[in-house]
Amino acid sequence: MLVLSQQGAGPLILPAFQAVADQAVGYDLPGVGHWIPEEATEEMLRRLTELFAR
C-alpha cells in the first residue's frame, strides 16, 4: 500500500509499483506532505484497516 501526497512525484509512483505488483494500491491524500501519519492519522488508520481486512 502506498500513501502519497499530491505534491511531488506521488502521482507518478503508483503506476511504477503496479507494473511489478499487480495488487498494489495507492491513495492520494490531499493536504498532506511528508508527515502523512501525523497529518492524516484517522484517514491513514482507516486505509490500513481496510488493507488488513482483505
N, CA, C and O of each residue as an XYZ file, in Angstrom:
216
protein
N       0.845     -1.160      0.000
C       0.000      0.000      0.000
C       0.893      1.226      0.000
O       1.814      1.350      0.807
N       0.602      2.111     -0.909
C       1.294      3.390     -0.976
C       0.333      4.477     -0.542
O      -0.814      4.512     -0.988
N       0.778      5.334      0.296
C       0.001      6.504      0.677
C       0.835      7.697      0.260
O       1.952      7.890      0.741
N       0.288      8.489     -0.634
C       1.052      9.548     -1.271
C       0.417     10.906     -1.060
O      -0.783     11.016     -0.808
N       1.223     11.921     -1.164
C       0.677     13.274     -1.158
C       0.520     13.718     -2.607
O       1.129     13.141     -3.508
N      -0.285     14.728     -2.826
C      -0.487     15.247     -4.174
C       0.731     16.022     -4.658
O       0.876     16.288     -5.851
N       1.582     16.370     -3.746
C       2.759     17.150     -4.092
C       3.874     16.229     -4.574
O       3.895     15.047     -4.230
N       4.771     16.745     -5.344
C       5.938     15.984     -5.777
C       5.599     14.881     -6.757
O       4.689     15.020     -7.574
N       6.333     13.787     -6.673
C       6.204     12.682     -7.623
C       5.147     11.664     -7.219
O       5.010     10.634     -7.879
N       4.408     11.919     -6.168
C       3.413     10.974     -5.678
C       2.553     10.335     -6.753
O       2.477      9.108     -6.810
N       1.898     11.120     -7.614
C       1.024     10.529     -8.630
C       1.747      9.647     -9.650
O       1.107      8.826    -10.307
N       3.046      9.798     -9.794
C       3.802      9.008    -10.768
C       4.286      7.675    -10.209
O       4.663      6.787    -10.974
N       4.283      7.525     -8.908
C       4.880      6.354     -8.277
C       3.989      5.114     -8.368
O       4.499      4.019     -8.605
N       2.682      5.254     -8.188
C       1.793      4.088     -8.174
C       1.884      3.268     -9.458
O       2.002      2.047     -9.362
N       1.836      3.856    -10.649
C       1.948      3.029    -11.857
C       3.243      2.212    -11.910
O       3.243      1.090    -12.417
N       4.329      2.755    -11.401
C       5.591      2.011    -11.378
C       5.478      0.794    -10.464
O       5.980     -0.279    -10.799
N       4.829      0.950     -9.321
C       4.643     -0.181     -8.410
C       3.687     -1.207     -9.011
O       3.909     -2.410     -8.875
N       2.625     -0.744     -9.674
C       1.655     -1.663    -10.260
C       2.257     -2.466    -11.407
O       1.766     -3.550    -11.723
N       3.301     -1.957    -12.029
C       3.963     -2.685    -13.109
C       4.631     -3.959    -12.600
O       4.790     -4.916    -13.357
N       5.019     -3.982    -11.346
C       5.690     -5.161    -10.789
C       4.873     -5.860     -9.701
O       5.203     -6.976     -9.300
N       3.826     -5.219     -9.231
C       2.966     -5.799     -8.191
C       1.524     -5.483     -8.556
O       1.014     -4.409     -8.236
N       0.869     -6.424     -9.228
C      -0.457     -6.141     -9.776
C      -1.524     -5.855     -8.726
O      -2.586     -5.336     -9.071
N      -1.282     -6.172     -7.474
C      -2.256     -5.876     -6.428
C      -1.896     -4.628     -5.629
O      -2.501     -4.353     -4.593
N      -0.924     -3.884     -6.106
C      -0.529     -2.656     -5.408
C      -1.686     -1.658     -5.444
O      -2.338     -1.485     -6.473
N      -1.924     -1.024     -4.338
C      -2.939      0.022     -4.257
C      -2.276      1.281     -3.723
O      -1.291      1.227     -2.986
N      -2.833      2.395     -4.110
C      -2.287      3.657     -3.639
C      -3.397      4.642     -3.355
O      -4.477      4.571     -3.941
N      -3.123      5.542     -2.470
C      -4.098      6.543     -2.075
C      -3.432      7.902     -2.078
O      -2.327      8.082     -1.565
N      -4.117      8.832     -2.656
C      -3.650     10.209     -2.712
C      -4.416     10.980     -1.647
O      -5.626     11.169     -1.765
N      -3.729     11.416     -0.628
C      -4.381     12.139      0.454
C      -4.113     13.630      0.291
O      -2.983     14.080      0.482
N      -5.129     14.392     -0.056
C      -4.939     15.827     -0.249
C      -4.600     16.538      1.054
O      -5.090     16.180      2.125
N      -3.766     17.536      0.938
C      -3.453     18.374      2.083
C      -2.379     17.839      3.005
O      -2.147     18.402      4.075
N      -1.712     16.749      2.605
C      -0.636     16.217      3.436
C       0.692     16.341      2.706
O       0.739     16.486      1.485
N       1.758     16.282      3.474
C       3.094     16.376      2.903
C       3.920     15.166      3.277
O       3.509     14.032      3.033
N       5.068     15.392      3.859
C       5.990     14.316      4.200
C       5.595     13.556      5.466
O       6.087     12.449      5.686
N       4.750     14.100      6.278
C       4.409     13.500      7.578
C       2.981     12.959      7.560
O       2.147     13.367      8.369
N       2.709     12.058      6.654
C       1.347     11.574      6.425
C       0.705     10.997      7.690
O      -0.430     11.371      7.986
N       1.353     10.114      8.453
C       0.690      9.578      9.653
C       0.315     10.650     10.669
O      -0.704     10.531     11.350
N       1.125     11.686     10.775
C       0.827     12.755     11.723
C      -0.218     13.728     11.181
O      -1.010     14.278     11.947
N      -0.222     13.940      9.884
C      -1.118     14.926      9.282
C      -2.494     14.360      8.946
O      -3.462     15.114      8.851
N      -2.595     13.056      8.767
C      -3.872     12.434      8.397
C      -4.029     11.107      9.143
O      -4.233     10.058      8.533
N      -3.933     11.171     10.447
C      -3.932      9.965     11.278
C      -5.174      9.106     11.063
O      -5.057      7.905     10.818
N      -6.341      9.693     11.149
C      -7.587      8.919     11.035
C      -7.725      8.290      9.653
O      -8.118      7.129      9.537
N      -7.407      9.040      8.616
C      -7.503      8.507      7.254
C      -6.493      7.377      7.048
O      -6.809      6.370      6.414
N      -5.313      7.535      7.568
C      -4.282      6.504      7.473
C      -4.731      5.226      8.185
O      -4.570      4.131      7.645
N      -5.287      5.353      9.376
C      -5.784      4.186     10.112
C      -6.924      3.502      9.367
O      -7.003      2.274      9.340
N      -7.794      4.283      8.772
C      -8.911      3.720      8.014
C      -8.401      2.906      6.827
O      -8.862      1.791      6.585
N      -7.450      3.470      6.094
C      -6.894      2.775      4.926
C      -6.144      1.504      5.338
O      -6.263      0.476      4.672
N      -5.382      1.566      6.419
C      -4.666      0.379      6.894
C      -5.631     -0.708      7.351
O      -5.409     -1.888      7.082
N      -6.697     -0.319      8.039
C      -7.702     -1.282      8.482
C      -8.337     -1.975      7.285
O      -8.538     -3.189      7.309
N      -8.654     -1.219      6.237
C      -9.215     -1.806      5.020
C      -8.237     -2.790      4.387
O      -8.632     -3.868      3.944
N      -6.969     -2.419      4.347
C      -5.954     -3.287      3.747
C      -5.823     -4.594      4.524
O      -5.810     -5.670      3.926
N      -5.727     -4.509      5.845
C      -5.539     -5.703      6.659
C      -6.791     -6.574      6.711
O      -6.703     -7.757      7.039
N      -7.944     -6.011      6.395
C      -9.192     -6.779      6.398
C      -9.351     -7.637      5.140
O     -10.239     -8.487      5.081
N      -8.515     -7.426      4.156
C      -8.627     -8.205      2.903
C      -8.296     -9.654      3.120
O      -8.339    -10.445      2.178
